Amino acid sequence: MAPPSWKLLEIVHPAAKILVDIAKSQDSEVWVLVVSGEFLKEAKPFIEDGGTHKFDKKQLRNKELAVSIEGKSLEEKKTLLAKCAATTLSSKLIGGEKEFFASMVVDAVIAIGDEDRLNMIGIKKVSGGNMRDSFLVNGVAFKKTFSYAGFEQQPKKFLNPKILLLNIELELKSEKENAEIRLSDPSQYQSIVDAEWNIIYDKLDKCVQSGAKVVLSRLAIGDLATQYFADRDIFCAGRVTEEDLQRVAAATGGTVQTSINNVIDEVLGTCECFEEKQVGNERFNIFSGCPSGRTATIVLRGGADQFIEEAERSLHDAIMIVRRALKNSTVVAGGGAIDMEISRYLWQKARKITGKSQLFINSYAKALEVIPRQLCDNAGFDATDVLNKLRQKHALPSGEGALYGVDINTGGIADSFANFVWEPAVVKINAINAATEAACLVLSVDETVKNPKSESAQGEAAASAMGGRGRGGGLRGRGRGMRRR
């Protein structure tokens, strides 16, 4: 299950909800769910046998297995991170163009710098074309919003424009239903109509006087304002989404205004180039060369909507890995290598411990082998054969097999680190801790309390719903035109 698909699920079961929430806190790592489930599976025999022995869980840090990429030049880092991202994408649908997308992901992550908000990297999807037509904008790009007559008369390209960001409506608004105006003289009606027009024209005049050449608003910009700006060579776009507007503000250095009174130059944004560009069947507003440079946009192309959705999920995984590797330069070998090595270490550690703790540690070590086993199952390989090879390699006394993991290209084992199958050490440490805490949290529940009346009511409602389907289902339903009795 891909991480973004969790947003589409309405999880009701308490234990499942706990596991998913903990996994979401770890960059939506599916690894956490897999290992948590394996921990619970291994703990089940001890729970059934009444095992209640407790032991202290210490954070595991094997510094000998972690390698730092700190101290390298930016170009060297970009090369290493691109290889790391390419490895992440190799098993995805876009694996055929992994080098192309890997460099794009690295450039996007470097563009946002130390920005913690992941939504500063926008991903826009456009059907049609091929994957190679995808491109990266070092700035902001979003689809052309709804426009009125007069929009085509506006300029579509500016160099070094001033950008005004608004959160107000620039159109004539109808009054409330309960609005009431009493006139003593019919001639006063025209003055009220003129006041409405004067208000909107005053707003538009102040927008023009601010010196802005691009006007964006989260709310509607009506046909009057669109034609007004077109006559003065100003580009405008209304109904811009909140996320895109905030990204434009972060990139251009502007500030969203809730009033057009006293607009000063400090609240206006700017960029090197603004243009409206045709991308497939869509038109995009593109802001490039932004001074703040804290945002980037990836425009994805593909033949089908389902393919583009899967490509977005694949890029999400690559962005997470590169982002973590860039912030925390210590990495470990992936492909199940680090999991097998930790498992081997725990097996040996358990032999030196007496009492029930030895059994618990052995089960913990066995549970960690679920990652290479799952990788083999997903790739269609014989998991038992590959795991036996990994156990033999990691058991070598010289320690030369510590970096060996599953090789999905050959169906055997290979040096994961040499093949740039990396994982940020901080992600692996946090994932192990999160998986352990999730399993302990579920195991800490002694008993559950159920409401029999509620369950019976739900059962009857479900039976009624099922009975009402098909050919009558034993229940009489009222048709649309039947009279109630």
Salt bridges, closest charged atoms under 4 A:
ASP27 OD2 - ARG324 NE 2.73
GLU38 OE2 - ARG373 NH1 3.86
GLU70 OE2 - LYS77 NZ 3.70
GLU97 OE1 - ARG132 NE 2.83
ASP107 OD1 - LYS78 NZ 3.34
GLU115 OE2 - ARG117 NE 2.94
ASP116 OD1 - LYS327 NZ 2.39
GLU152 OE2 - ARG283 NH1 2.98
GLU169 OE1 - LYS173 NZ 3.53
GLU180 OE2 - ARG182 NE 2.85
ASP202 OD2 - LYS206 NZ 3.44
GLU242 OE1 - ARG218 NE 3.33
ASP244 OD1 - LYS124 NZ 3.02
ASP244 OD1 - ARG247 NH1 3.39
ASP265 OD1 - LYS162 NZ 3.68
GLU276 OE2 - ARG283 NH2 2.40
GLU309 OE2 - LYS125 NZ 3.17
GLU310 OE1 - ARG313 NH2 3.06
GLU312 OE1 - LYS125 NZ 3.04
ASP317 OD2 - LYS92 NZ 3.83
ASP317 OD1 - HIS316 ND1 3.71
ASP339 OD1 - LYS428 NZ 3.36
GLU341 OE2 - ARG344 NH2 2.54
GLU341 OE1 - HIS394 ND1 2.76
GLU369 OE1 - ARG391 NH2 2.80
ASP385 OD2 - LYS389 NZ 3.62
GLU423 OE1 - LYS428 NZ 3.40
GLU437 OE2 - LYS57 NZ 3.73
